Every structure is written in C-alpha cells, then in structure tokens.
Amino acid sequence: MNDFTRKMLGRSIWGLLFAGLLIIIVWSLLTHFLPSGWWITLINVLGFLLTTVIIGLGTWQTLKLVISSGIAFLIAVVVWAAMVIGLRTLILVLLGD
C-alpha cells in the first residue's frame, strides 16, 4: 500500500469518527433537553440508525480495504459500541441524566 492510500484511509476513518461524534453529541443533547414525548422515541431511533450507518458501516467498509472482512467487522462493532454506549452514556451522566 502506498503512502497516499494509507493517508486517505486514515483521514476517512478519522472523518467517520468525527461525524459520529457530532451525531452522538447532538443526539445526547436532544434527548436531555427536550421534554418526554413521542419525539424522544423518534430521536432515539434516528440517532441509532445514523450512528449505525456512519460509524458502524462506514468504519467496516473502510477497514475492509486493508484487513479481512471479519476482523474489520469486529473492530467496527467495538468502535460503534464504545462511541454509542460509552460516550453517549458519559455525556448523559455529565448532563445529569
């Protein structure tokens, strides 16, 4: 793999993680500050789907270019779980939920 390909893969993974981070922050803030109602369910479903597509599938598809698909899938699941479960929980705890 040449240097250009390695740099572009690294940038794409960091871009996916940054986009996922923004979605998780917005998702956490919306669920914290909006009152309870049907829109909270809609926000949770949309947040789950967006993070799954951007963080999970995006990371998996990018990593598949360099490593085998099974290992790339496991890494993508771990990254998704760490960001969605770990980071979102941390943000909500810091907000007082």
Residue pairs with C-beta under 8 A, 6 or more apart in sequence:
1 66
9 62
9 65
9 66
12 62
13 59
13 62
13 63
16 54
16 55
16 58
16 59
16 62
17 55
17 59
17 79
17 83
19 54
20 51
20 54
20 55
20 83
21 83
21 87
23 47
23 50
23 51
23 54
24 47
24 51
24 83
24 84
24 87
24 88
24 91
25 91
27 43
27 44
27 47
27 50
27 51
27 88
28 88
28 91
28 92
28 95
29 91
29 95
30 43
30 47
31 40
31 43
31 44
31 47
31 92
31 97
32 92
32 95
32 96
32 97
34 40
34 43
48 84
51 80
51 83
51 84
52 80
55 76
55 79
55 80
55 83
55 84
56 76
56 77
56 79
56 80
57 76
59 72
59 75
59 76
59 79
59 80
60 69
60 72
60 73
60 75
60 76
63 71
63 72
63 75
63 76
64 72
66 72
67 75
